[in-house]
Amino acid sequence: MAELVMAFGTSHSPVLALDSPEWEARAINDRSNSQLYDTDGVRCSYDELHAKVGDAYAGLAVPARWAEYERRLNAALDRLGADLVEIGPDAVIIMSDDHHELFSSANNPALAIYYGEHAIARRFAEADPRSKQPDWQWMFKVEKMYGMDAHHHYPVDAKLAYDLFDGLMDAGFDLAACDQVPDPEKRGFGHGFGFVMSRLMGARKIPIVPILINAYFPPNQPTSKRCYDLGAALRKTLQAVAPGKRVALCASGGLSHFVTNESLDRGILAALTTGDGRFLQSVPEKLLNSGSSEIRMWLTMGGALDGLKKAWEEYLPVYRTPAGTGIGLAFARWS
């Protein structure tokens, strides 16, 4: 049976590629965002959010705090990279969402496993018309961190990926199966996977198994319970395949954004620490919209953690504007 030797979660926000003074560009974008969700899960514009909470977070949305957080987040990412070197897994199962990078609204499965020999990255900034605008130039730094500056070929543990289907299908998960990227000029692997390969693995490319969870796009987003159950089924399936293989599991994405919901984030992390599956299975769907939808990766990981202990955690609630827009950045490892 395969051994789960490490599980880890990581945010993959664009701010991780930027110097803290550049975070102001994201704050400018926040102020024009008409599709925010407040901490109650209600959709609103920035002006509506500001009318509700005022300048409640003005003391936290300051450059000095950003600079300290930049130092801490880079230290956390470096630590995750060092953990991967220390543990030395044979394969890393990466669970993340697709932002219409590989899939599209024409065909967007709720759950999919890729079992081709290579996961080919899609290019990022040049394909986005916003990159031509002055206040979106930060995208070119982000695409490099995401491994989306070229059509990189990331090695896949194709046999392990293929072998996961039987156990997960037996557990009631009807999975889309993908084994190639036909035209990477149009569609390819995106930020959630490239970030792990580029920022955390660096030059040492460990074979991956991509599991794509449709966190972001209605109407077929898995519920909190469905995500948790997927993680539990994945752990059980690993115990029946690939004897002797040492596997790491990664939740790539999250936590709350584009309005920072510190209470929700800390609740998720606490439940993961204590193994509170009931809490993780009952996170309200209304709190998992927009960027906060990526919390689903952490819920899935939670279902697979039985027997593993948290080694460390770093949580940074970033506030970019007085009304509380920003992101909850989280990094953690279990072994």
N, C-alpha and C positions, 0 to 999 in steps of 0.2 A: 504494500500500500504506500501511496505518496504521503510524505510527512509535511505538515504545515509548520514550517520553522519560524515564520515571521509574518505578521500582518502589520500594515501601516496605512495611515491616512495622510493625505496632503492636499491642501488647497492648491489651486493652479491659477490664481488671479493674475491678470495682466500687471498689477502693481509689483509682482515679484520680479519683474524684469526691469523695473524703473527705479531710478534714484528718487528718494523721497520728495525732493522739490518738484519732480515731474508728476507727483500724485495730484497736483492742482489741476492738471489737464483732465483727469477723471472727474474731479469735483465740478469742473465747468460742464462736462457732459451730463453729470447728475442733475444739474439745475435746469436742464432742458428736457429731462426725461419725463414723458407723460405716461409711462407704463410702469411705475413703481408699485410695490406692494408694501403697505405699512406693517407694523409688528402684529397686527390683528389679522393679516391676510387680506386686507381690503385694497383694491387697486386704486391708485391715485396719481396725480401729477406731483411734481416737486412743490409747486405753489400750494396745492391742497395739503400736502404733508406739512409744509412749513406753517400753514394756517392752523393746523391741528396741534403741533408740538412747539412751535415758535423756535427760539434759539437754544433749546434745551442742551444741545451738544456743542455749543460754541467753544467751551473751555477744553474740549477734547479734540476738536477738529483744527489742530494747530501744527505748524511745521516742526516744532521741537519734538512733539510726540511722534510725528511721522518718522523723524530721523532715528529715534530710539527703536521704533518698531522695525524700521528697515534693517538695523543691525541684528535684532533678535530673529527676524524671519530668515535672514540669510544664514545665521548660525544654525537655526533649526533645519533648514534644507541641507546644509553641509553635514549635519549630524545624521540625517536620513541616508544621505549618500554614503557616509562612512559605515552606517549600519549594514547597508547592502554589501559592502566590501567585507565587513567582519563576518556576517552570516553566510555569505556566498551561496545563495540559492541556485538551484539548477534552472529554475524557471520562475517567472513572476506573472501571476494572473492579475491583469489590470482591469478593474471595473470602472468605466467612466461613461459619460454621455456624449452624444454626437450632436453638434450644432449644425445640422444639415451640411456636414463636411463629407462623410461617406454616403449617408442616406439623404433623402429629400422628402418633401410632403407627398410625393407620388408613391413612395414606398418607405415607410418609417416603422419598422418593427418595434414592439415593446421590449423584446429581449432578443439578443443575437450573440452568437459566438463566431469568431473568425478563425478558420483553421487552414488558411493558405500558408505557404512557406515564408512569405514576407508581407508585412503590413507596410504599405507605401503611403508616405505622407502627402497630403495635399498642400500646395502653397497657400499662404494666408493673405498677406497684406495687399499684394498686387491684384488679387481677385476681388477686393472689397473697395467699392467706389469711395468710401469714406476716407481711405488712406490718402486721397488727393487733397483733402482739406487740411489747412494749417493746424487746427486743433486736434487732429487725429494722427499726427506724424509719429506719435509714440508707438503706433502699431508695428513699425519696422523693427523696433527693438524687441517687441513682444514675439514677433514671428520667429525670431532666432531662438528665443527661449523655448518656444513651443515645438521646435524642430520642424517648422513649416516654412522655412526659407528656401527649401529645395525638396525634390521628391526623394527624401531619404527612404531607404529600404531597411525596415527593422525586422530582425529575425524572429520567427514565431516557432514555438514548440508545437508543431502541427499535430503530432501524434497525441500529445496530452490534450490539446484542444478537441480533437476528434473523439477521444475516449470519454470526455465529459458528457457527451450527448446522451448516452444510454441511461446513466444514473439520473440525470436531471429530467429527462423525458419520463422515466419511470416515476419520478416524484411529482409529475403533473405539470412540468414546465414545457410548453410548446415553443421551441426556439427557432428563430431564423438561423440558417446556416450559410456562411459566406466563405469562399475560398480564394477570391481574387479581387484585385482592384483593376477593373478593365481599362479605365482611362483616367490616370491621376491628374491630368490637366483639368478635368471636370469634377471628379470625386476622389477623395482619398481620406486617410486617417488624419484626425485633427488634434486639437490642443490637449485634450485630456490624456491622450496616449503619448504624444510627442513630448509633452512636458516631463513625464517620468523618464523617458529615454534620454532626453537631452540634458535636463537639469540635475537629475538624481543619479543616473547611470554614467553620464559623461562618455568617455571613450570605451568603457567596458559595457558592451551591449549584451545583457543577459536575454536569452530567448523569452518571449512573452506569450501569453494567451489573452487576447482582447475579448472581454465581455462587454457588450454595449447595452446599456440600460437607458431606455427613453425617459429620461427625467424631465425634459424641458417642454416637450410639445404635446398638447392635448390632441386627440381625446384618449389616448391609450397609455397614459403614464401608470406604471405599477403603483399600487397602494403601499403604505408603510409596511403593512403585514406581509404583502407579497414580496417586498424586498427582503425583509428579515428572513422569511421562509426560504427564499432563494439562497441566501447565505448559508443557512443550515443544511440545505440539500447539497450545496456545493461542497461543504466540509465532509458530508457523508460520502459523496461520490469520490472525492479524493482518496478516501480510505479504501476504495475498491479498485483503484487504477494505479498504474505507474509505480510498481514496487521499488522502493529504495530512492525514489526521486524526492529531492528536498525543494519545497515550493514556498514562495512568498505570495501574499495576497495584498493587493493595493487598492484602496478606495481613493480615486483621483477626482477632486472637486470640492465645492462647498467652502465654508459653511454658509451662513446666511448672507445674502446680498440681493438687491442693491440698496436695501435699507438694513442696517446692522441690527440684528435681533439677538442681543447678548444673552437674554434669558433663555431663548430657545437653544442657542449654541451650547451654553453651559449645561443645560439639561441633557442634551444629546451626549456630550462628553462624559458627564457623570454616569449616565445609564450604561455607556460602553465600559466604563471603569468597573462598575459594580455588577455587570451582567444582567441588567434589568430589561429583559426581553419584553416584558409587558409594556413598559414605557416606549421602547423603540418601535413596537408594532402598532402603537396607537397615536403616533404623531399626526396631528390633523393635516389632511391634504391641503387645506386652505393656507397652511403655512409653508407649503412646498411648491410655491409658484416662482416663475422667473428664475433668477440665479439661485435662489434658495432651494430649488428643486434638486440641486446636486447633493443635498443632504442624503438623498436616497442611496448614494454609494456607501455612506457611512452606516446607514441602517442595514444594508446588505452585508457589509463586513461584520456588523454586530451579530448577525446570525451564525457566523462562522467562527466566533472567538472562543467557544467553549474550551476551557482548559488552558487558554493562553492568559498571561498576565501583562498588564500595561507596564512597559519599561520607563517611558517618559512621555510628556505631553507639553506642547506650547500652544497657547491660545492668545490671539491678539485681536481684540475688537477695534477695528479701524473705523473711525468717523472722519468723513471727508468734508462734511458741511454742517452748519449749525442745526439743520433739521434732522441729522442722523443718517444720511446716506453714507454708504461705505460697504464694508465686508467684514465678516468674521473669519479670520485666517487661523487655520488649525493644522497642527502637525503632531503625529503621535505614532508610537510603535508598541506592538505587543509581541511577545515571544514566549 
